Amino acid sequence: LLTDLPDEAYLRYLIKGIELSGLRVVLDCANGAACALAPEIFRRAGAHVDAINTHSDGYTINVEAGSEYVRRDRSALLKALQAHGADLGIAFDGDADRVICVTPDGMLIDGDHMLGILAVDLKARQRLAGDMVVATEMSNSGLADYLAAHEIGLSRTKVGDRYVMERLREHDLTLGGEQAGHIIVRDDEHGSGDGIYVGLLLAALAAQRKRNGEGSLSQLAGAIPRYPQVIASAHLKARVDLSAVAGLAEAVEAVHALFEHKGRVNLRFSGTEPNLLRVMLEGTAANTLQQVIESALRLCHLVAAASGTDQPRIDMVDCATGAPIQL
């Protein structure tokens, strides 16, 4: 009986001030940490809850389940949403520190969308410290433009939630996170990334808007522009000095010109995987995803040639969906 006490305290802690009455949600618990508590937490907050992927045996965590899987393929969660007539689908990852949402019309609400939605809501309630959001260099520039239109700044860090947290603490800020759904809300009572808490915040907004007859979360997320963005990973025989690769500087400048000098180009070798080149390209609203894909491939092949790699294996991901791109 005593072992239940910490869970109960955590439950009460999370639902303080959260009102989900009138909202029906489908929770994808990723067969992981969210299984034991998330459904009960959302029920206690007033939601009608249907849960999937709740087989927490330790062997099926994130297997065709959870936030990363939903980013690549939202069809199973969307099918459950529509079958239950639910208002919102919420997917956690295995340890429940990340969260992704899906709306009944099939829209994926990722970390960038959540940062935009939560920032505007927090600012309206005078709870966004410094009128500033922290995100990594991976966040889409559409988020920056959306925040700027609401007079909110965006401070970028290196990739990794630890860097986001460091920036938040350094400047005593409230909100930060990553595109993949690791969102940190720092206030008087919360100080770490918690997917269940962030899911509750998004659900509370959805419930409030439903009760008031206002637009859905998909309408809020749809107001945040998303420019075509990819990450290419090229597996090479050796690392090379990128500044010494013949023609690379000119090729990068040509990409910038294609993007009207408003897009972003980032080339770097992985800090953890040997000889792995990562290329992040982001175009503008005037560019197509295919243009961005082709530009990323050109840069990868230039560096590959300089490294002596004739036919490099290149993997590419669409940052908007998390889905792999077939090359």
Disulfide bonds with the S-S distance in Angstrom:
none
